[in-house]
Amino acid sequence: MEPSSGWDGPTFQPLVVLELASNTPQEAVAWLLSRIRDGQQNGGAELLVEQLSPGAADGGEKDNPNLFVVGASWQRLLCGAEDCGLFKEYSDGSMRGFTCANQHRFKGFTGAGDDFLSMAECQYIIKHQLEALRAKDETHVPGYSQAKLYPGKSIIRRLQSKGILVQMFPLHDKEELKRLSFSWYRTVRLSLQPLDAIRRYFGEGQALYFGFLEYFTIALLPMAVLGVPYYLFDWENYDKYVLFAVFNLVWCTVLLEVWKRYSATLAYCWGTLSRKKAFEEPRPGFHGVLGLNPVTGRKEPVFPSVSRQLRIYLVSLPFVLLCLYLSLYVMMIYFQLEGWALSVYDEDPTLWTEVLTYIPSIVYAVVIEAVNLLYRYAAEFLTEWENHRRESSYQNHLVLKVLVFNFFNCFASLFYIAFVMQDMLLLRQSLATLLITSQVLNQLMEAFLPYWLQRRRNKKMIRKVLRRRAIEEKELPLAEQVRLEADMSTYLGTFDDYLELFLLFGYVSLFSCIYPLAAVLVVLNNITEVYSDAFKMCKLFKRPFADPAGSIGVWQLAFETISVIAVVTNCALIGMSPQVKAYFPESATQLILWTVAVEHLLLGFKFILAFLIPDVPKHIRVKLAQIEFESLEALKKKVKHLLVVFKLHRKGSEA
């Protein structure tokens, strides 16, 4: 990696930006920079860091002078890759943990400055080294007596929790981003996404999301192709939908099981499948009484588990139940409006009154999206208040809260129409309206609104730059580019993207025999989603740090749960159809027993299918076993060698 041209400050490649609060005392700045630059033997990060030259005042506004760019020497990055447990391709084609001792045995390694490490990996390494900075004998951050420190406390996390460190983000590489944009979304083509290039630029977590989005879209094509004729012909003949529903249920299982194999293949090729998770440090927002961690032996805040459980079960759980009740109340208001609109149409069946019958569903869909957004903020506040120590625990509790409410809020009305009102025509209309309205709103909120806001920010920033610089300059200088990126919105992760796919998967799978056209609408939505999400990542947000994910995590379980519920709902809907009821004219009990029996058979078939399809392909399991065997053999040889050396040393001392 060569130093950037046009940058008259550091002689290294700037990779990560640190922004401190504008009023940070100079003693705090000097202390932090010295800790970043200090050698590892002195407890420092041994990284390269320089301050950006402050911009001139413009219209009364001053740029924050406390912007710093961070980089590292090539040897430091290699040592950091070993510390992070980075996996790279070995000479025999397998993926192994990188070690400096065996660096020349890894494919693609030719020496200093090569492309052996991607820019995203280098930025991840720097982030890891910065977060590993620990306090030594300091009692507080210089200039901040309230920002307490103790030996072993993460300095970066303390600065974040106290608002001293405003943000830390990786820089975009304009040339590489331009190439990625062109091959990804700037040209419309019938081809797969460049997942390897996405992974190289944004990291494994982002690449897995776009891989799942692409896989989900392709897997929906058979459903969409079958759904069109079912939608166009013999709509009311529900017994003909039995085959479509059974196909859908098998499809749900095969889709998720094959995805696990595909994601395992991707994760292995990217070196994250067998990568061990690092020991999780306390979250920046975690607080408690200072105590001793029994695992690390370091001092850190300790919060009683009993107190956390009390907060969850006595506050969070009742709040979620209250929100579910309010959602149910809003749903009943919707049904009253729906009934009123239908009565108006029955009295005067004109074009305008027919349009009126769709208004309650559209309004209700908008209300659902608004309520989901408000609840999301409340769920984040509650989960933060529960004071989880680990980020993974925080995310799991947040995902559970949001999934339960969103599932109830989005699907409760459909379940009510299907199983209480038993109005299949209204169910089809409501499902279509909710699905289409939610897709339109999501596109507006996720792409067009951020694009409009970012354009306003960019115009303001570029106007400031042009006042200072010659207008004929085509590209922004690096210093101005850093400030422009610092002003961009922060990408908050794939949570909302997976949540949207989760709800779409529910619309497709839960009521497939009632509205087969749902798969067609979701395919169209996903195609636009690929382009809008790619555009957002490349143009609207700061570059996120790479997330070395080996799977889609808890979302896999969420999708599998939906597929199980889909078996029950589809069997029940088929059992309620007049055509199926005609086979049991005298005994409703027999109908229920047969419906339950078929549902159990399908569930049993689903679980057998999931058991028979291995999660990891055989050739990858063999490679992982070979690596484990070689590691054990190498360990045995090392132990034997140490024993021989010890015996020789002992004989020599006795002589």
C-alpha positions as CSV (number, residue, x, y, z in Angstrom):
1,M,0.0,0.0,0.0
2,E,1.5,3.3,-1.1
3,P,1.2,6.6,0.7
4,S,-1.6,8.7,-0.7
5,S,-0.7,11.4,-3.1
6,G,-1.7,15.0,-2.2
7,W,-1.2,14.4,1.5
8,D,1.5,16.6,2.9
9,G,1.3,15.3,6.4
10,P,1.9,11.6,7.2
11,T,4.2,9.4,5.0
12,F,2.0,6.4,5.6
13,Q,-1.3,5.1,4.1
14,P,-4.1,6.6,6.3
15,L,-6.6,3.8,7.0
16,V,-8.7,4.8,10.1
17,V,-10.0,8.1,11.3
18,L,-10.3,9.1,14.9
19,E,-12.4,12.2,15.8
20,L,-12.2,13.6,19.3
21,A,-14.6,16.1,20.7
22,S,-13.7,19.6,19.6
23,N,-13.2,20.8,23.2
24,T,-10.9,18.0,24.2
25,P,-8.0,19.3,26.3
26,Q,-4.5,19.2,24.7
27,E,-3.2,17.1,27.5
28,A,-5.8,14.4,26.8
29,V,-4.9,14.5,23.1
30,A,-1.2,14.3,23.7
31,W,-1.7,11.4,26.1
32,L,-3.8,9.4,23.7
33,L,-1.4,10.0,20.8
34,S,1.5,8.9,22.8
35,R,-0.3,5.7,23.9
36,I,-1.1,5.0,20.2
37,R,2.5,5.5,19.1
38,D,4.2,3.8,22.0
39,G,5.8,0.4,21.4
40,Q,4.0,-2.8,22.4
41,Q,6.6,-3.5,25.0
42,N,5.5,-0.3,26.7
43,G,1.8,-1.1,26.5
44,G,1.2,1.0,23.4
45,A,-0.4,0.1,20.0
46,E,2.8,0.9,18.0
47,L,0.7,2.5,15.3
48,L,1.3,5.6,13.1
49,V,-1.0,8.6,13.8
50,E,-1.1,12.2,12.6
51,Q,-3.4,15.1,13.0
52,L,-5.3,16.6,10.1
53,S,-4.5,20.2,9.4
54,P,-7.5,22.3,10.7
55,G,-9.7,23.8,8.0
56,A,-10.2,27.5,7.7
57,A,-13.2,29.2,9.2
58,D,-16.1,29.5,6.8
59,G,-19.2,31.5,7.4
60,G,-18.7,31.4,11.1
61,E,-18.2,27.6,11.2
62,K,-15.0,26.0,12.2
63,D,-13.9,22.5,11.4
64,N,-13.2,20.2,14.3
65,P,-9.4,20.4,14.7
66,N,-9.3,17.0,16.6
67,L,-9.3,14.7,13.5
68,F,-6.6,12.1,13.3
69,V,-5.6,9.6,10.7
70,V,-4.1,6.3,11.8
71,G,-2.0,3.8,9.9
72,A,0.6,1.1,10.5
73,S,3.8,-0.2,9.1
74,W,3.6,-3.4,7.0
75,Q,5.4,-5.5,9.7
76,R,3.0,-4.2,12.4
77,L,0.0,-5.2,10.2
78,L,1.4,-8.7,9.8
79,C,1.9,-9.1,13.6
80,G,-1.6,-7.7,14.0
81,A,-3.0,-10.2,11.6
82,E,-1.5,-13.0,13.7
83,D,-2.9,-11.4,16.9
84,C,-6.4,-11.2,15.4
85,G,-6.3,-14.8,14.3
86,L,-6.7,-13.9,10.6
87,F,-7.1,-16.9,8.3
88,K,-5.4,-16.8,4.9
89,E,-5.0,-19.3,2.1
90,Y,-2.1,-21.7,2.6
91,S,0.2,-23.1,0.0
92,D,-1.8,-26.4,-0.1
93,G,-5.1,-24.5,-0.8
94,S,-6.5,-24.8,2.8
95,M,-7.4,-21.9,5.0
96,R,-5.1,-21.5,8.0
97,G,-4.5,-19.0,10.8
98,F,-1.8,-16.6,9.7
99,T,1.6,-16.6,11.5
100,C,4.6,-14.4,10.9
101,A,6.9,-17.4,11.3
102,N,5.2,-19.2,8.3
103,Q,4.3,-16.1,6.3
104,H,6.1,-17.2,3.1
105,R,4.1,-20.4,3.0
106,F,0.8,-18.5,2.4
107,K,-0.4,-17.9,-1.1
108,G,-0.1,-14.4,-2.4
109,F,2.6,-13.3,0.1
110,T,5.5,-11.7,-1.7
111,G,6.8,-9.2,0.7
112,A,6.2,-5.7,2.1
113,G,3.6,-3.5,0.3
114,D,1.8,-6.3,-1.6
115,D,-1.9,-7.0,-1.6
116,F,-1.7,-10.0,0.7
117,L,-3.8,-8.1,3.2
118,S,-6.9,-6.3,1.9
119,M,-7.5,-2.7,3.0
120,A,-10.6,-3.9,5.0
121,E,-8.4,-6.4,6.8
122,C,-5.8,-3.8,7.6
123,Q,-8.5,-1.5,9.0
124,Y,-9.9,-4.3,11.1
125,I,-6.4,-5.0,12.4
126,I,-5.9,-1.3,13.4
127,K,-9.3,-1.3,15.1
128,H,-8.4,-4.4,17.0
129,Q,-5.1,-2.9,18.1
130,L,-6.7,0.4,19.2
131,E,-9.4,-1.4,21.2
132,A,-6.6,-3.5,22.9
133,L,-5.0,-0.3,24.3
134,R,-5.2,-0.7,28.1
135,A,-4.7,1.7,30.9
136,K,-1.5,1.1,33.0
137,D,-1.2,3.2,36.2
138,E,-3.5,6.1,35.1
139,T,-6.4,6.8,37.4
140,H,-8.3,9.0,34.9
141,V,-8.1,10.4,31.4
142,P,-5.9,13.5,31.6
143,G,-8.1,16.6,31.7
144,Y,-11.2,14.5,32.6
145,S,-11.3,13.7,36.3
146,Q,-14.7,12.0,35.9
147,A,-13.4,9.6,33.3
148,K,-12.0,7.0,35.6
149,L,-9.4,4.5,34.6
150,Y,-7.9,1.5,36.3
151,P,-5.2,-1.0,35.2
152,G,-6.5,-3.2,32.3
153,K,-9.4,-0.9,31.3
154,S,-9.8,-0.4,27.5
155,I,-8.9,3.2,26.8
156,I,-10.9,3.5,23.6
157,R,-14.1,2.1,25.2
158,R,-13.7,4.6,28.1
159,L,-13.3,7.5,25.6
160,Q,-16.4,6.3,23.7
161,S,-18.5,5.9,26.8
162,K,-17.6,9.4,28.0
163,G,-18.2,11.1,24.6
164,I,-14.5,12.1,24.3
165,L,-14.1,9.9,21.2
166,V,-16.9,11.0,18.9
167,Q,-16.3,8.4,16.2
168,M,-13.8,6.0,14.8
169,F,-14.3,4.8,11.2
170,P,-12.3,3.4,8.3
171,L,-11.6,5.5,5.2
172,H,-12.9,4.7,1.8
173,D,-10.5,3.8,-1.1
174,K,-11.9,5.9,-3.9
175,E,-10.3,3.9,-6.7
176,E,-11.3,0.5,-5.4
177,L,-14.8,1.8,-4.5
178,K,-15.2,3.0,-8.1
179,R,-14.3,-0.4,-9.5
180,L,-16.6,-2.2,-7.0
181,S,-19.5,0.2,-7.8
182,F,-19.1,-0.4,-11.5
183,S,-19.2,-4.2,-11.2
184,W,-21.9,-4.2,-8.6
185,Y,-24.7,-1.7,-9.2
186,R,-23.8,1.0,-11.7
187,T,-24.6,-1.2,-14.6
188,V,-27.7,-3.3,-14.9
189,R,-26.8,-6.9,-15.8
190,L,-28.1,-10.4,-15.5
191,S,-25.2,-11.7,-13.4
192,L,-24.4,-12.6,-9.8
193,Q,-23.1,-10.1,-7.4
194,P,-19.2,-9.8,-7.0
195,L,-19.3,-11.3,-3.5
196,D,-15.5,-11.8,-3.2
197,A,-15.0,-8.1,-4.1
198,I,-17.7,-7.0,-1.6
199,R,-16.0,-9.2,1.1
200,R,-12.6,-7.7,0.2
201,Y,-13.9,-4.1,0.5
202,F,-16.6,-4.3,3.2
203,G,-15.8,-7.6,5.1
204,E,-17.4,-11.0,5.6
205,G,-20.5,-9.8,7.5
206,Q,-21.6,-7.5,4.6
207,A,-20.8,-10.1,1.9
208,L,-22.8,-12.8,3.7
209,Y,-25.8,-10.5,3.9
210,F,-25.7,-9.7,0.1
211,G,-25.0,-13.4,-0.5
212,F,-28.1,-14.3,1.4
213,L,-30.2,-11.6,-0.4
214,E,-29.0,-13.0,-3.7
215,Y,-29.6,-16.6,-2.7
216,F,-33.1,-15.8,-1.3
217,T,-34.0,-14.0,-4.6
218,I,-32.9,-16.9,-6.8
219,A,-34.5,-19.5,-4.6
220,L,-37.8,-17.6,-4.9
221,L,-37.9,-17.9,-8.7
222,P,-39.6,-21.4,-8.7
223,M,-42.2,-20.1,-6.3
224,A,-42.8,-17.1,-8.4
225,V,-43.1,-19.1,-11.6
226,L,-45.6,-21.5,-10.0
227,G,-47.5,-18.7,-8.3
228,V,-48.4,-16.8,-11.5
229,P,-50.6,-19.6,-13.1
230,Y,-52.1,-20.4,-9.7
231,Y,-53.0,-16.7,-9.3
232,L,-54.5,-16.4,-12.8
233,F,-56.5,-19.6,-13.0
234,D,-59.0,-21.3,-10.7
235,W,-58.5,-18.9,-7.9
236,E,-61.3,-20.1,-5.7
237,N,-60.5,-23.8,-6.1
238,Y,-58.5,-24.1,-2.8
239,D,-57.9,-27.9,-3.0
240,K,-55.7,-27.3,-6.0
241,Y,-53.5,-25.2,-3.8
242,V,-52.6,-28.1,-1.6
243,L,-49.8,-29.1,-3.9
244,F,-48.6,-25.5,-4.1
245,A,-48.6,-25.3,-0.3
246,V,-46.8,-28.6,0.2
247,F,-44.2,-27.5,-2.4
248,N,-43.8,-24.2,-0.5
249,L,-43.2,-26.0,2.8
250,V,-40.6,-28.3,1.4
251,W,-39.1,-25.3,-0.4
252,C,-38.7,-23.4,2.9
253,T,-36.8,-26.3,4.5
254,V,-34.6,-27.0,1.5
255,L,-33.9,-23.3,1.1
256,L,-32.6,-22.8,4.6
257,E,-30.6,-26.1,4.7
258,V,-28.9,-25.5,1.4
259,W,-28.2,-21.9,2.5
260,K,-26.3,-23.3,5.5
261,R,-24.1,-25.4,3.2
262,Y,-23.6,-22.5,0.9
263,S,-22.7,-20.0,3.7
264,A,-20.4,-22.6,5.2
265,T,-18.6,-22.8,1.8
266,L,-18.3,-19.0,1.6
267,A,-17.1,-18.7,5.2
268,Y,-14.5,-21.4,4.6
269,C,-13.2,-19.7,1.5
270,W,-13.1,-16.4,3.4
271,G,-11.4,-17.9,6.4
272,T,-14.1,-17.3,9.0
273,L,-15.7,-20.7,9.3
274,S,-13.3,-22.2,11.9
275,R,-12.0,-18.9,13.2
276,K,-12.2,-18.7,16.9
277,K,-14.2,-15.8,18.4
278,A,-12.1,-13.4,20.4
279,F,-12.8,-13.0,24.2
280,E,-15.5,-10.3,24.4
281,E,-14.6,-7.2,26.3
282,P,-17.3,-5.2,28.2
283,R,-19.4,-3.0,26.0
284,P,-18.7,0.8,26.1
285,G,-22.1,1.4,27.7
286,F,-21.6,-1.3,30.4
287,H,-21.3,0.0,33.9
288,G,-21.2,-1.4,37.4
289,V,-19.1,-1.6,40.6
290,L,-15.4,-2.1,40.0
291,G,-14.5,-5.8,40.6
292,L,-12.2,-8.6,39.4
293,N,-12.9,-10.6,36.2
294,P,-12.2,-14.3,37.2
295,V,-11.3,-15.1,33.6
296,T,-8.8,-12.4,32.7
297,G,-7.8,-11.4,36.2
298,R,-8.2,-7.8,35.3
299,K,-10.3,-5.2,37.1
300,E,-13.5,-4.2,35.3
301,P,-17.1,-3.1,36.2
302,V,-19.2,-5.9,37.6
303,F,-23.0,-5.9,37.5
304,P,-25.0,-8.6,39.3
305,S,-26.8,-11.0,37.0
306,V,-29.8,-11.0,39.4
307,S,-30.3,-7.3,38.9
308,R,-30.2,-7.7,35.2
309,Q,-32.7,-10.6,35.3
310,L,-35.0,-8.5,37.5
311,R,-34.9,-5.6,34.9
312,I,-35.7,-8.0,32.1
313,Y,-38.6,-9.8,33.7
314,L,-40.1,-7.0,35.8
315,V,-39.7,-4.1,33.3
316,S,-38.7,-5.2,29.8
317,L,-41.1,-8.1,29.5
318,P,-44.2,-6.2,30.8
319,F,-43.3,-3.3,28.5
320,V,-43.2,-5.7,25.5
321,L,-46.5,-7.3,26.5
322,L,-48.0,-3.8,26.8
323,C,-46.8,-2.9,23.3
324,L,-48.3,-6.1,22.0
325,Y,-51.7,-5.2,23.6
326,L,-51.5,-1.7,22.1
327,S,-50.7,-3.2,18.7
328,L,-53.8,-5.4,19.1
329,Y,-55.9,-2.4,19.9
330,V,-54.7,-0.5,16.8
331,M,-55.5,-3.6,14.8
332,M,-59.1,-3.7,16.0
333,I,-59.5,0.0,15.0
334,Y,-58.3,-1.0,11.6
335,F,-61.0,-3.7,11.4
336,Q,-63.6,-1.2,12.3
337,L,-62.5,1.2,9.6
338,E,-62.4,-1.8,7.1
339,G,-65.9,-2.7,8.0
340,W,-67.1,0.9,7.6
341,A,-65.5,1.1,4.2
342,L,-67.0,-2.2,3.0
343,S,-70.5,-1.1,4.2
344,V,-70.2,2.2,2.2
345,Y,-69.2,0.2,-0.9
346,D,-72.2,-2.2,-0.4
347,E,-74.6,0.7,-0.2
348,D,-73.2,2.5,-3.2
349,P,-70.8,0.3,-5.3
350,T,-69.0,2.9,-7.4
351,L,-65.3,3.3,-8.5
352,W,-64.6,5.8,-5.6
353,T,-66.2,3.6,-3.0
354,E,-64.2,0.6,-4.3
355,V,-61.0,2.7,-3.9
356,L,-62.2,3.5,-0.4
357,T,-62.1,-0.1,0.6
358,Y,-58.3,-0.1,0.1
359,I,-57.7,3.0,2.1
360,P,-57.9,1.3,5.6
361,S,-55.3,-1.3,4.6
362,I,-52.9,1.2,3.2
363,V,-53.2,3.5,6.3
364,Y,-52.8,0.5,8.6
365,A,-49.6,-0.6,6.7
366,V,-48.2,2.9,7.1
367,V,-49.1,2.8,10.8
368,I,-47.4,-0.6,11.2
369,E,-44.1,0.8,9.8
370,A,-44.3,3.9,12.0
371,V,-45.1,1.8,15.1
372,N,-42.3,-0.6,14.3
373,L,-39.8,2.3,14.1
374,L,-41.0,3.8,17.4
375,Y,-40.8,0.4,19.1
376,R,-37.3,-0.1,17.8
377,Y,-36.1,3.0,19.7
378,A,-37.9,1.9,22.9
379,A,-36.3,-1.6,22.5
380,E,-32.8,-0.2,22.1
381,F,-33.3,2.0,25.2
382,L,-34.6,-0.9,27.3
383,T,-31.8,-3.3,26.2
384,E,-29.2,-0.6,26.9
385,W,-30.8,-0.1,30.4
386,E,-30.6,-3.9,31.1
387,N,-26.8,-3.3,31.1
388,H,-25.5,-6.4,29.2
389,R,-21.8,-6.9,29.6
390,R,-21.2,-8.5,26.1
391,E,-22.1,-7.0,22.8
392,S,-23.4,-10.5,21.6
393,S,-25.8,-10.7,24.6
394,Y,-27.0,-7.1,23.9
395,Q,-27.7,-8.0,20.3
396,N,-29.5,-11.2,21.1
397,H,-31.9,-9.5,23.5
398,L,-32.5,-6.7,21.1
399,V,-33.2,-9.1,18.2
400,L,-35.6,-11.1,20.4
401,K,-37.6,-8.0,21.4
402,V,-37.7,-6.6,17.9
403,L,-38.6,-9.9,16.2
404,V,-41.4,-10.7,18.6
405,F,-43.1,-7.3,18.2
406,N,-42.5,-7.0,14.5
407,F,-43.9,-10.5,13.9
408,F,-47.0,-9.7,16.0
409,N,-47.5,-6.2,14.6
410,C,-47.1,-7.3,10.9
411,F,-48.9,-10.6,11.0
412,A,-51.5,-10.4,13.8
413,S,-54.2,-8.9,11.5
414,L,-53.6,-11.6,8.9
415,F,-54.0,-14.3,11.5
416,Y,-57.1,-12.7,12.8
417,I,-58.7,-12.4,9.3
418,A,-57.7,-16.0,8.5
419,F,-58.7,-17.9,11.7
420,V,-61.2,-15.7,13.4
421,M,-63.1,-13.9,10.6
422,Q,-62.3,-16.7,8.1
423,D,-62.6,-14.2,5.2
424,M,-60.2,-15.4,2.5
425,L,-61.0,-12.6,0.1
426,L,-60.2,-10.0,2.7
427,L,-57.1,-12.0,3.7
428,R,-55.8,-11.8,0.1
429,Q,-56.5,-8.1,-0.2
430,S,-54.9,-7.3,3.2
431,L,-51.8,-9.4,2.5
432,A,-51.3,-7.8,-0.9
433,T,-51.8,-4.3,0.5
434,L,-49.5,-4.8,3.5
435,L,-46.8,-6.4,1.3
436,I,-46.8,-3.7,-1.4
437,T,-47.1,-0.8,1.0
438,S,-44.3,-2.0,3.2
439,Q,-42.0,-2.5,0.2
440,V,-42.7,1.0,-1.1
441,L,-42.1,2.5,2.4
442,N,-38.9,0.5,2.9
443,Q,-37.5,1.7,-0.4
444,L,-38.3,5.3,0.5
445,M,-36.9,5.1,4.0
446,E,-33.8,3.1,3.2
447,A,-32.6,4.6,-0.1
448,F,-34.3,7.8,-1.2
449,L,-34.4,9.6,2.2
450,P,-30.8,8.9,3.1
451,Y,-29.8,9.9,-0.5
452,W,-31.6,13.2,-0.2
453,L,-30.1,14.0,3.2
454,Q,-26.6,13.0,2.1
455,R,-26.8,15.2,-1.0
456,R,-27.7,18.1,1.2
457,R,-24.7,17.5,3.4
458,N,-22.3,16.9,0.4
459,K,-23.4,20.1,-1.3
460,K,-22.8,22.1,1.9
461,M,-19.4,20.5,2.3
462,I,-18.3,20.9,-1.3
463,R,-19.4,24.6,-1.3
464,K,-17.1,25.1,1.7
465,V,-14.2,23.3,-0.1
466,L,-14.7,25.3,-3.3
467,R,-14.5,28.6,-1.4
468,R,-11.0,27.5,-0.1
469,R,-9.7,25.7,-3.2
470,A,-9.4,26.4,-6.9
471,I,-12.6,25.4,-8.7
472,E,-10.6,23.6,-11.4
473,E,-9.5,20.9,-9.1
474,K,-11.4,17.7,-10.0
475,E,-10.9,15.6,-6.9
476,L,-11.1,16.6,-3.2
477,P,-7.8,16.7,-1.3
478,L,-7.5,13.9,1.2
479,A,-8.0,16.2,4.2
480,E,-11.3,17.4,2.7
481,Q,-12.3,13.9,1.8
482,V,-11.8,12.8,5.4
483,R,-14.0,15.6,6.6
484,L,-16.6,14.8,4.0
485,E,-16.7,11.1,5.1
486,A,-16.7,12.2,8.8
487,D,-20.0,14.1,8.0
488,M,-21.6,11.0,6.4
489,S,-24.2,8.9,8.2
490,T,-23.0,6.0,10.1
491,Y,-23.9,2.5,8.8
492,L,-25.7,0.7,11.7
493,G,-25.2,-2.8,10.5
494,T,-27.3,-5.5,8.8
495,F,-30.0,-5.7,11.5
496,D,-32.7,-3.8,9.6
497,D,-31.8,-5.5,6.4
498,Y,-32.2,-9.0,7.8
499,L,-35.3,-7.9,9.6
500,E,-36.9,-6.8,6.3
501,L,-36.0,-10.1,4.7
502,F,-37.4,-11.9,7.7
503,L,-40.8,-10.2,7.3
504,L,-40.8,-10.8,3.5
505,F,-40.0,-14.5,4.1
506,G,-43.0,-14.5,6.5
507,Y,-45.3,-13.0,3.9
508,V,-44.2,-15.6,1.3
509,S,-44.3,-18.7,3.5
510,L,-47.1,-18.2,6.0
511,F,-50.0,-17.6,3.5
512,S,-48.7,-19.1,0.3
513,C,-51.9,-21.0,-0.5
514,I,-54.0,-17.8,-0.2
515,Y,-51.8,-15.4,-2.2
516,P,-49.3,-17.2,-4.5
517,L,-48.3,-14.0,-6.2
518,A,-46.5,-12.9,-3.0
519,A,-43.3,-14.6,-4.3
520,V,-43.4,-12.5,-7.5
521,L,-43.6,-9.3,-5.5
522,V,-40.8,-10.3,-3.2
523,V,-38.6,-11.2,-6.1
524,L,-39.2,-7.7,-7.7
525,N,-38.5,-6.1,-4.3
526,N,-35.3,-8.0,-3.8
527,I,-33.9,-7.1,-7.2
528,T,-34.4,-3.4,-6.4
529,E,-33.1,-4.0,-2.8
530,V,-29.8,-5.3,-4.2
531,Y,-29.2,-2.1,-6.1
532,S,-30.5,0.3,-3.4
533,D,-28.5,-1.4,-0.6
534,A,-25.3,-1.4,-2.8
535,F,-25.8,2.2,-3.6
536,K,-26.3,3.1,0.1
537,M,-23.1,1.2,1.1
538,C,-21.0,2.8,-1.6
539,K,-22.3,6.4,-1.6
540,L,-24.4,7.3,1.5
541,F,-22.7,5.8,4.5
542,K,-19.3,5.8,6.1
543,R,-17.3,2.7,5.4
544,P,-18.1,0.2,8.1
545,F,-15.4,-1.9,9.8
546,A,-15.2,-5.5,8.5
547,D,-17.1,-8.0,10.6
548,P,-15.4,-11.5,10.4
549,A,-18.7,-13.4,10.5
550,G,-18.9,-17.1,9.7
551,S,-22.7,-17.2,9.3
552,I,-25.8,-15.0,9.5
553,G,-26.0,-15.9,13.2
554,V,-29.3,-15.7,15.1
555,W,-31.2,-14.8,11.9
556,Q,-30.8,-18.4,10.7
557,L,-32.8,-19.6,13.7
558,A,-35.4,-16.8,13.1
559,F,-36.0,-17.9,9.5
560,E,-36.2,-21.6,10.6
561,T,-38.8,-20.6,13.2
562,I,-40.9,-18.9,10.5
563,S,-40.7,-22.0,8.3
564,V,-42.1,-24.2,11.2
565,I,-45.0,-21.8,11.8
566,A,-45.7,-21.8,8.1
567,V,-46.4,-25.6,8.2
568,V,-49.1,-25.0,10.8
569,T,-50.7,-22.0,9.1
570,N,-50.8,-23.5,5.6
571,C,-52.3,-26.8,6.9
572,A,-54.9,-24.9,8.9
573,L,-55.8,-22.7,5.9
574,I,-56.2,-25.7,3.6
575,G,-58.3,-27.5,6.2
576,M,-60.6,-24.5,6.4
577,S,-61.3,-24.3,2.7
578,P,-64.9,-25.3,1.6
579,Q,-63.5,-27.8,-0.9
580,V,-61.6,-29.7,1.8
581,K,-64.5,-29.5,4.2
582,A,-66.7,-31.1,1.6
583,Y,-64.7,-34.4,2.1
584,F,-65.9,-34.4,5.8
585,P,-69.5,-33.3,5.6
586,E,-70.7,-34.9,8.8
587,S,-67.7,-34.7,11.2
588,A,-65.8,-31.6,11.9
589,T,-63.7,-33.6,14.4
590,Q,-62.5,-35.9,11.6
591,L,-61.5,-32.8,9.6
592,I,-59.5,-31.4,12.5
593,L,-57.8,-34.8,13.2
594,W,-56.8,-35.2,9.5
595,T,-55.5,-31.6,9.4
596,V,-53.4,-32.1,12.5
597,A,-52.2,-35.5,11.2
598,V,-51.1,-34.0,7.9
599,E,-49.4,-31.1,9.7
600,H,-47.5,-33.5,11.9
601,L,-46.4,-35.5,8.9
602,L,-45.2,-32.4,7.1
603,L,-43.3,-31.3,10.2
604,G,-41.8,-34.7,10.6
605,F,-40.7,-34.7,6.9
606,K,-39.3,-31.2,7.4
607,F,-37.1,-32.2,10.4
608,I,-36.0,-35.5,8.7
609,L,-35.0,-33.4,5.6
610,A,-33.1,-30.9,7.8
611,F,-31.3,-33.9,9.5
612,L,-30.3,-35.6,6.2
613,I,-28.8,-32.4,4.6
614,P,-25.4,-31.7,6.4
615,D,-24.8,-28.1,7.4
616,V,-21.2,-28.3,6.1
617,P,-20.2,-29.9,2.8
618,K,-18.1,-33.1,3.1
619,H,-15.0,-31.8,1.4
620,I,-14.9,-28.8,3.8
621,R,-15.3,-31.1,6.8
622,V,-12.4,-33.3,5.5
623,K,-10.2,-30.3,5.1
624,L,-11.0,-29.0,8.6
625,A,-10.3,-32.4,10.1
626,Q,-7.0,-32.6,8.2
627,I,-5.9,-29.2,9.6
628,E,-6.9,-30.3,13.1
629,F,-5.0,-33.5,12.7
630,E,-1.9,-31.7,11.5
631,S,-2.1,-29.2,14.3
632,L,-2.2,-32.1,16.9
633,E,0.8,-33.8,15.2
634,A,2.7,-30.6,15.2
635,L,1.9,-30.1,18.9
636,K,3.1,-33.6,19.7
637,K,6.4,-33.0,17.9
638,K,6.9,-29.8,19.7
639,V,6.3,-31.4,23.1
640,K,8.7,-34.3,22.2
641,H,11.3,-31.8,21.1
642,L,11.0,-29.8,24.4
643,L,11.3,-33.1,26.4
644,V,14.5,-34.0,24.5
645,V,15.9,-30.5,25.1
646,F,15.0,-30.7,28.8
647,K,16.6,-34.2,29.2
648,L,19.8,-33.0,27.5
649,H,19.9,-29.9,29.7
650,R,19.3,-32.0,32.8
651,K,22.1,-34.5,31.9
652,G,24.5,-31.5,31.2
653,S,23.7,-30.0,34.6
654,E,24.2,-33.3,36.4
655,A,27.6,-33.8,34.7
